[in-house]
């Protein structure tokens, strides 16, 4: 009225870190109580420890009450095996996160920030790089969480099991972010009807709803919805492939290990474009650049360190997977334990990058 412009203050939404992870845990706890799969915990301190146990608080793995609560009432005794296992898991996770993920991140960020300034090969390499980055970032956090918990005498569920060797999209989701996959299956897919005694249309509907909601969990963005939709569609196609009668020759080709692996990884890494790109238009630009085979397509502006880190990733991938999922460190001889510790520790010192926060902190 008197000519003075007053701008309303904007108060940003303040949300606790990792809120979705412990909301998932509380939902599973409430649903399991309702379905009488467990007895309610009357001790508020024990319930608080379950929800707020710090190693997995920020980015998982997502624990179930019936997995974790029985451990709270048990006297935890520190032993040399716990120390060795916990320390190795933590150091391995640190190497994956601060060595591989944070080392590759600058190259991925630069390319995705201006995809039009890079050729087709560099856009493709950026997508591959992001697939490696998010895997090492999240797997690294999960291993550090398992290691820290182990040092306190607690066991947390494993969250990754060699997902990039999967030969079907269904197998991939059984190996990638395992605790989220199981949560979506048990508390979304099955309550929707799952796949038991339903028509093919309803089963496909349930798969699509589950994966679309899984995409929305990552953020209210078209890109995340598309990412979830790609995986939902791929899971549906994978299911129909096993139901439809195809000529034996066709089955043999698509069941051949190299072909099935390439097709699976093509879907997984194509979907990463929409997961990583800031906007839908930039995601489509990356896709366009990758499939525009023009002059200069094979030229790359990426530094040699990027390719070096990809090679180091393959080496660490097999070492870390074998020693964390299949043959625990304590089953090795003392000499080999020292060797494995040294590999992870020295790699961390040489390739350490003071990078950004964990990717899944934003979820």
C-alpha positions, 0 to 999 in steps of 0.5 A, spaced: 500 500 500 505 504 501 510 502 495 514 497 499 515 490 496 515 485 501 518 478 499 515 472 503 521 468 506 522 461 504 523 456 509 527 450 506 524 443 508 528 440 513 528 433 513 533 428 517 538 424 513 536 417 511 529 418 513 526 414 507 530 408 510 528 408 517 521 409 515 521 403 511 524 399 517 518 402 521 513 400 516 515 393 515 515 393 523 508 395 523 506 390 518 509 384 521 506 386 527 499 386 524 500 380 520 502 377 527 509 375 524 512 377 530 511 380 537 511 387 539 517 390 542 515 393 549 522 396 551 522 403 547 530 403 548 530 396 544 525 399 539 530 405 538 536 402 537 533 398 532 530 404 528 536 408 530 542 404 530 547 408 526 551 404 522 545 403 517 541 409 519 543 414 513 543 409 507 541 402 509 541 396 508 534 396 510 533 391 516 527 387 519 525 387 526 525 380 526 533 380 524 535 385 528 532 385 535 534 378 537 541 381 537 539 387 542 538 382 547 544 378 546 551 379 550 555 381 544 563 379 546 568 382 542 573 377 539 579 377 534 574 374 528 569 380 529 575 385 529 578 382 523 572 381 519 569 388 521 575 392 519 576 388 513 569 390 511 570 397 513 576 398 509 574 395 503 568 399 503 572 405 504 576 403 498 570 402 493 567 409 495 573 414 496 578 410 491 573 408 485 566 412 486 569 419 488 575 418 483 570 417 477 565 422 479 568 428 476 568 425 469 561 423 470 559 429 473 562 433 467 560 429 461 552 429 464 553 437 466 554 438 458 552 432 454 552 436 448 559 438 448 562 431 448 561 425 443 558 419 442 563 415 445 564 419 451 557 420 453 557 412 453 563 412 457 560 417 462 554 412 463 558 406 464 562 410 469 556 412 473 554 405 473 560 403 476 560 410 481 553 408 484 555 401 485 561 402 488 558 408 492 552 404 495 556 398 495 562 401 499 557 404 504 553 398 505 560 394 507 562 400 511 555 399 515 556 392 515 563 393 518 562 398 523 556 394 526 560 387 526 565 391 530 559 392 535 558 385 535 551 386 530 550 382 523 546 386 518 544 383 512 548 383 505 546 389 500 549 387 494 552 380 491 555 381 484 549 384 480 553 386 474 554 379 473 547 378 472 544 374 466 537 376 467 533 383 470 530 378 475 537 376 477 539 383 477 534 385 482 536 379 487 543 382 487 542 389 487 540 393 493 537 386 496 534 389 502 530 394 498 528 389 493 526 384 498 522 390 501 518 392 495 517 384 494 514 383 501 510 390 502 508 392 495 508 386 490 505 381 494 500 385 497 498 387 490 497 380 489 504 378 487 504 373 481 500 367 484 493 365 481 493 371 477 492 373 470 498 375 466 495 382 465 494 383 473 501 380 474 504 385 469 500 391 473 503 389 479 510 389 477 509 395 473 506 399 480 511 396 484 517 398 480 514 405 478 513 406 486 520 404 487 522 409 482 518 415 485 521 413 492 528 415 489 525 422 488 518 426 485 521 426 478 520 424 471 526 421 470 526 416 476 519 414 474 522 412 467 527 409 470 522 405 474 518 404 468 524 401 464 525 396 470 518 394 470 517 393 463 524 389 463 521 384 469 515 383 465 518 381 458 523 377 462 517 373 465 513 372 459 520 370 456 519 364 460 512 363 459 511 363 451 513 357 447 519 360 442 523 356 437 528 352 441 534 355 437 531 362 439 531 360 446 538 357 445 541 364 443 537 368 448 539 363 454 547 363 451 551 366 457 554 372 453 548 374 450 543 374 456 549 378 460 549 383 454 542 384 454 541 385 461 547 390 462 544 394 456 537 395 460 541 396 467 546 401 464 540 404 459 536 406 465 542 409 469 541 415 464 535 417 466 537 416 474 543 420 473 541 426 468 538 432 472 532 433 467 529 429 462 531 433 456 538 432 458 537 424 459 534 424 452 540 428 449 545 423 452 541 417 449 541 421 442 549 422 442 550 415 444 546 413 438 548 418 433 554 415 430 557 421 426 564 424 425 568 424 431 564 419 435 570 415 437 574 421 439 574 421 447 576 427 451 576 423 458 583 423 461 587 416 462 585 416 469 578 414 468 580 408 464 585 406 469 580 407 475 575 402 470 580 397 470 582 397 478 574 397 479 574 390 475 580 388 480 577 390 486 570 388 484 572 380 484 576 381 490 571 384 494 565 380 492 569 374 493 571 376 500 565 379 503 560 374 499 563 367 498 569 366 503 569 371 509 576 374 510 577 370 517 577 363 512 583 365 509 590 364 512 594 370 516 598 371 511 593 372 506 589 376 510 595 381 511 595 381 503 588 382 502 588 388 508 594 391 504 591 391 497 585 395 500 589 399 504 594 401 499 589 402 494 585 407 498 592 411 500 594 411 492 587 413 489 584 416 495 579 422 493 576 427 498 569 426 494 562 428 495 557 425 500 554 418 499 549 418 493 544 415 497 544 420 502 539 424 498 534 418 498 
